[in-house]
Amino acid sequence: MNPTPGPGPRLARSLAAPAPGWTAEADAIVVGSGIAGLTAALELRTHVPRVLLVTKGRLLSGSTVWAQGGIAAALDPSDSPEAHLADTLAAGGGLSDPEAVQVLVTEGPARVRELVARGAVFDKAADGDIALTREGGHHADRIAHAGGDATGAEISRALVAQIEAVRHDPGIEVVENALVLDVLTTLDGRACGVTLHVRGAGSRDGVGAVLAPAVVLATGGIGQVFRSSTNPAGATGDGIAAALRAGAVLGDLEFVQFHPTVLWLGSGAKGQLPLISEAVRGEGALLLDVNGHRFMPGVHEMAELAPRDVVAHAIVRQMAATGADNVLLDARHLGREFLRTRFPTINRRLLEADIDWSEEPVPVAPAQHYHSGGVVTDLDGRSSVDGLYAVGEVACTGVHGANRLASNSLLEGIVFASRAARDVAARFDAGELKPGEPAERPGGSALVAAAARSRIQKVTSAGSGVIRSARSLAEVDERLSAVRADAHLAAEVVAEPQTAEWETTNVHQVARALTRAAWLREETRGGHYRTDFPKPEDAWKRRVLVQLDDDGILTIS
């Protein structure tokens, strides 16, 4: 088995799909209905004539709904953007872009207050101000939360209500139950729209094409690339894969954040698993191994509040040392009433699993949670493909570096979505963004049978998961290369151009690119842990970039 990656694999540059049966036009397309997509759509609606908001499910189906902990911002007078910047840079393992982080922390407080103005109701302290708590990696109380542990759901509710209030506005159209297939590009490589499949009726049904000079991807993460994740079922890496096929540069793909404390439901558990928010440890819960030994104080000075990558790796090592499949999160000393009122959602889910955490420790283990990498953008959300923007988890702004600081994700989504919307509007007014004619791209099309998804997830989780090595990554690469991924599958392979196959093709392409990036980075840093290179190396304080050339060859630099 080759210990170092050879020439990059060839990946198709479009999904195999029927020709569009209908066509529509807009001035800007926003794909996704999490905090980033909803914010971008609301901002764009007041600045460009025609906005199309596309969402894979219903408006409330974005990943933001599942965010428990909160949104980080220096809102307390005793805190400061500079302190928030320092904590973010520390968590990023030396790879965060200081300029991007500066934008995040300085513009963040105003964006949170805008959320309040848009109707989001955060939990209040006794003095009536927004209540703030602390999470791992933060040296100050700066996490605003809502409904105890339902922050994402409350933010989504408020933003969706704003969209619903203008749903009949001719300047904005919402298309639900729509999977974006590919980003359309012109002969000179500019983005000029998208193809999508709509599960609907009437004129917006089946595969169609929407033409627009600006496309904003806000499609969320890649959780379903792995066997177990806290992400919803729709997180199949659609935006990253579509951007890759369109020729966009991707970065930091190898930095996958595994949440340390996800409810352990047995070795056979897969799909979306309930996470136990980091805020629980912020309130004083302790990590114990299965023998009742508290191990984090000997690992990091911040103990249970160390950055997530540190905690996740420590848990995996402790599990190996004890021969167990999980560790324990002990919150018993916090008391039944506090746990019930501060964390009502978690409390309910644990009771559904027949666990009373006021009486017994909770079995937990790491699972995929967040992706720090994605479509490389500048500070205004622009990708390397003119007219194509990316915001939220699908983007790689440089904020997170090798490891996202807790509760910075919602903040990044709203800050950079606002900036991207303003940039699109300014360029539209200046006449820089003009309609284009879609051109067929070289490189062929692909379709992977839906039946292959569980195999792809199992292989990727085993070799490109929490713990990696040259051997494990080479094995993943070899096994993924054996998956049939051409548009004309053999007669014995059951596959048709439909949602499950398109999603599985995206999962396969993302897994191939991620594995190649992880194989190249010969060090341990943040969310990337290599047993054969267990320490960070100064020579690797640089970004790994991934791109498809015109022929579909995956190039890494």
N, C-alpha and C positions, 0 to 999 in steps of 0.2 A: 504494500500500500504506500502510495507516494506521500512522504512526510511533509512536503511543501506543495502549495497549490500550483498546478500547471496552468496552461492557457485557459482562459475563461470559457464557460459553456455557451452554447448558442441558445438564446431564448427568443420566442416569437415576439413580434412587435405589434401584434393585435390579437384580440380574442376571435375565435371562430364564431360567427354569428350571422343570421340572415341579414340581407340588405335592409336598410331602414325602410319601413312602410309608411312613415309620416315624417314631416319636417316642420320645425318651428324655429323662430328667431327671437333673440333677446340681445340686450346690450351687455349683460353680465349674468353668468351662471354661478350659483353657489351650490356646492354638493356637500350635504351633511347638515344635520339639525342638532348638533351639540352646541355648547356655549359659543364656539368659534363660528360655526356656520350661521347660527341664528343672529349673532351680533353683526357679522358681515352683511347678511341680508337686510337687517334693519337699517344699518348705516347706508348701504347702497341705495335702498329704496328712495331716500330723500335726495339722492344726487345724480342718479342716472334714470332715464325714462322707463326702461323695461328690465326688471330683475326676475330671474327664474330660480326658485329655491327647490332643489331636488333632495329628497330624503329616501333612504332605503326602506324604511318602514313607515310608521306614523311619525308625526312631528315630535312626539315625546319619546321616541325610541333611541335617541342618541346616547352615547356613552356617558355624557354628563350626568344623566339621571342616577347613575350608580355611584357617583362620587360621594363618599361618606364624610371624610374628615373636614374639609373646608377649603377656603381660598386664602392664600397668604398675602398680606400687604402690611406695610408699616403705617398703621392707623393710630397707634397709641403715641401720645406726645413723648413718652420716654424711649420710644423706638425711633429708627431712622432708616431711610433708604440705603444709607451706607452700610448699616449693620446687616440689613437684608441682603445686600450685595455680597458682603463678606461670607455670609452663611451659604449663599448660592454657589459662589466660586469654590468654597471648601468642599461642598458636596459634589461638585462637577469634576473633581479629580484632576484639575489642571487643564481641562479641555473646554471649559465654557468660554464663550466669547465675551470678554468684559464689556464691550460696547453694547451687545444685545442684552446682557444682564442689567446694565445701567438703564436702558430703556424700560425694561420690565419693572424694576423697583421704583423708578421715579414716576412713571406714568400709572403704575398699578393702583395706588390709593384713589386717584380720580376715577379710574374705571370701575372700582368697587362701589364708589359713591353713585356712579351712573347706574349700576345695577339696582341700587336702592331706589333711585329715581324712577326706574322702570318697573318697580313693584316688588322686587325681591325683599323678603322679610328675614333678616338675620336675627339670631338670638341676642337678647339684650342683657347687659349687666345691670346691677342694682341702680346705677346712676343714670340709666337710660341709654347709654352709649352701646355700640356694638360690643358684645362679649367676645373676648379674645382668649385663645388657649395656645398651647405649645405642642409641637410635634417634633419627631426626630430630625436632628441637624440644625434646628433653630435655637438660637440663644436668647430669644425674646418671645413673649406672648404676642403672636401676630396672625393667628389663624381664626378668621371669622367663620362661624358655622350657623346652620339653620336647622331647626327641628331636631336639635341634638346631633344626630348623625345622618341627616337627610339633606345636606347642603346642595348637592347636585340636583336633586329632585326639585328643590325650591327655586333654584336659579332657572332650571328648565321650565318650570311652571310659569315663572314671571315672563321669560322671553317668549315662550309660545303664546301666552296671552297677548303680548304685543303684536305678534304675527297674526293671530286670529282677529285682532281688532282692525287689521288692514287687509284681511284676506280678499275682500271684494274691491280693493283698490286696483284699478287697471294697470298700475305701475309695477305690481308684483304678482307673480303666479307661483303657487305651491303645488308641486307634483309629488305625491306620496307613493309609497310602494314601488319605487323606481331604483333599479340597480344601474349605476353608471358602468358602461363596458369599457370604452376607450375615449381618450382625449383626442379630438380631431386636430390635425395639423396641416398647414399649407405646404406648398412645394418648398418654400424657404424655411420651414421648420417652426413657424409661429402657431400658437394655439388658436383655433378658430371655432371651438365648440366641443360637443361630446355626443357619443352615441349612448343610448340607454334603453333598458328594457323595463317597461311599465306593466305592472300587474293591475290593470284597470279596465276601463270600458270606454267606448266611444272613440274619439279622435286620438286620445292619448293611451293607446294600448299596444302591447308588443314592442318590438324594436323600432326605435325612431332616432332621429338626429336633431339636435338643437344647435343652431349656429349662433355664435357670439364671439366678439373679439376679446373677451375676458372670461377666464374660467378660474374660480376659486375653489380649491379642494379643501374640504374640512371633514374628511371621511373617517377620522379617528384612527384606531390602532390596529395591531396585528395579532391579537390574542389567540385567534383560532389557528394560527400557525403551530401552536403548542397544544399538547394533550389536555392540560389543565390551565385555566386562566380565570381571572376575575372579570374579564371582558364579556360583553354580551355576544350572542351567537353571530351577530352581523359583523363583528370585527374581523374581517377576512383579508385585510390589507388591500382593499380595492383601489384606494387612492394612490398608494405607493406603487402598486403594480402598474396602474394606468399611466402614472407619471414616468415610470421607468420605460414603458413601451413607447412613450411619446418622445423619448430622448433626454429627459430631465436628469440632472445629476442628483444622486442620493448620497447621504453622508451619515456616519455614526450608526450604521445598521446593526453593528455588533453589540451595541449597548442596550441590552434588554433588562428592564427592571423587574425583578421577581419580588413581589410583596412578601415580606417575611412571615406574616401571620394570616394565613388563609385557613379557614376551617377545614381540618382534615377529616374526610368522610370515608376513609378506607383506601386501600391500594388500588381499587378498581374505579375510583371516582374520576370523571372526566367532564369536559365542557366547562360551563361557567360555574365557579365555586364561590361561596360567600366569603368575603374578606372581613377580618376583624380589624377595624380601622386603627391606624397608627395613633390616633387621638386617645385610644384606650391606654396605650403605654404613656402617652403624654399626661394622662390623669393619674398615673402611678402604678399601672399593672406591671407585673414582673414576668420574665421568661425563665422557666425551669426546664431541666431535662426530665426524662421519664423517671429518674431516680429522685427527683425533687431538689436537684442542685441548681442554684442560680449561677449562670455561667457568663453573662454579659459584662459584669464589672471587671473581669479579668481579660476582656477583649478590647474594650474601648473606654476612654475616660467618661464618655456620656452614657455608658452602660446601655440600657434599653432604648435610649433616645439617640443612639448613634445613627448615622446615615443608613438608609435602607440596604444598600449593598453590603455594608459591614455586618448588619444584623442577619441578613439572609445567608451570607457565607458562613457566619458563625453557627447558625442553626444547622446548616447542612453538615458542618464538621462535627457538631455535637451529636447529631443523629447517627453519623458514621461511628463515632466513638462508643455510643451506647447500643448500637445495633437496632435502633428504633426507626420507625417510619415517621415520627413526629416528635415535637417537643410540646410543652404546656405553657399556656398563658394564664397566669394566676391573677385574677382581679377580685378575689373573694373579700379582701380587706376593704374594698371600696364600698361594699354594702349593697344590699338588694335595691333599696329605693334610689340610690344614686345611679346605679347601673340602668335601672328601668327608665329613669327620667332623662339622663344624659345621653344614653344610647338606645333609644326605643326600637329602632330598626334592627340593630344587632341582637338586642334582647329577644325580640320576637322570633328572629331566625334561629337563634340557639334553642329556644323553647320548642320550636318546630322540629329540631333535631334531637329533642329530648335531653337537652343540656341546660342545667340551671347553674349559670356561672357565678352566682352568689354563694353556691355550695360546693362547686368543684371546678378545678382548672379546665381550661378549654384546650383540646388537642388542636395544634396548628402546625402547618408546614408551608414553605415557600411555594408560590405559583406565579406564573407570568401575570404581570399587572400593567406595565407601561413600557412604551418604546421611546427611548430618547432620540433615536435617529429618525430619518425620513427624507422628505424632499428638501434639498438645501435651498434656503431662501436668504434674501438680504433683510434689512430691518423693516422693509415695507412689504414683506411677503412675496416678493418676486422670485420665481425660480429661474433656472438657466434657460428655460423655454419662454420666449417672449409671449406675454399674454396669459401665462399660466402662473397662478398664485397658489400657495399652500399655507394654511393656518391651523393651529391646534396640534394635536398629537401627530398628524400625518406630516407635519413640517419639521425640518431641522433648522431652527433659528440660531442655534449655538448657545441658547440659554442653559440647557441642561448638561451639556458636556457628556461626561461618562456616566452620570447618575443624576436623576432628577431629585431636587430637594422637595420634601413633602409639601403638598398643597400649592406648588408653583404651577401645576398644569392648568388649572382653571384660570389662573391669573394670566398665564402666557396666552391662552386661547382668546381671552377678551382683549388684551392689550394689542396683540399683533393682528387680530381680526379687524380691529378699529383702524389700525395703521394701513392694512392692505386695502380696506374699503376706501379710505381717503385717497390712497395712491391711484386706485382704479378710477375714482371719480375725477381726480386731477388730470390724469392722462386722457380720459374720455373727453373732458372739456377742451383739452389742448389739441385734440384731433390725433393723438398718438395711437389710440386703439381703434382700429378700423376692421370691418368685417373682412373675412378672407374665404377663399375657396378651398374646401378640403381636398387633399391629395392622398392617393394611396401610398402607404409607406412600404419600402422594401423590407424583407426579413421574414415574411410568412406569418401565418396565424396559428393559434394553438387552442387545444381543448384537452383538459385532463378529466378523466372519468371521476365522478363524485365518489365512486367506491374506493378510490385511492386515498381519500382524505385522511382516514384514520391511520393509514400506514405512514403517510407523510408526517402527521402530527407525532406519532410514536417515535419515528426515526429522529426527527428534529429535536424533540424533547430529550431524548436519550443522549444525543451527541452535541447539540448546540444549545443546551439548556443552562441550568445554573452553573454547572461545572463542565469545563471544556478542556480538550487537549488536541494536539495535532492529529493523533490517532483517531479520536472520536469524531473530529470534524472531517477528516478524510473519509471516514466510513459513511458519515451523513452525505457528503458530496457524492460518493459513489452510488449510494442507494437512491438518492434523489435523481441522479442521472439516468437510472434504470426505469423511472416512471415514464410511461408513454405520454407525450405532451405535444402531439402533432394534430393538425386540424382534421386529418383523415385517418382516424383510428382504425385498427384492424377490425375485421368483421366480428371477431369473438369478444371485443371490448364493447361493453354496453355504455354508450354515452351519446347524448344529444345536446345541441346548443340550448342550454337552459340554466336557470339560476344556480343550481347546485354544482354544475360543471364549471360555470364561469367563476364562481367563488373558489372552487378547488384549484382551478388554474392559477388564480391570484395567489392563493396560499402556497402553491408549489413554487411560483416564481420568486416570491418574497423569501421563502425558506432557502432557495438556492443562493440568492444574493447575500442574505444575512450570513449564511454559513461560509461563503467565500471571504467576506469581510472579516469574520471572526478568525478564520484560518490564517489570514495574512497578519493580523495584529498579534505579535509574539510578545505579549506581556499581560499582566493582570492590572486592570484599572476599572474602577467603578463597577458597572453592571457586567463587565467582561472578565471572567475568572478562568485563567489557564493554569492547570496543575503543572504543566511542563515549563511554564514561565510565570512563577508565582508572585513576582514583584513588578511594580511599575518601572518603566525605563524612560529616562528623559528623551531618548531618541524617538520615542513614540508619542511625544506631546504634539501630535498632529492628527489631522482628520483623514480617515480612509474614505475615499470617494468611489462611488460605483456608478457606471453608466453603460447603456447599450450603444454600440456603434451602429452604423447604418445597416449592417448585415445581421444585427442581433447578437453580436458577440459581447459577453459581459466583460467590461474592462474595469480594472481596479487600480487606483493610484493613491 
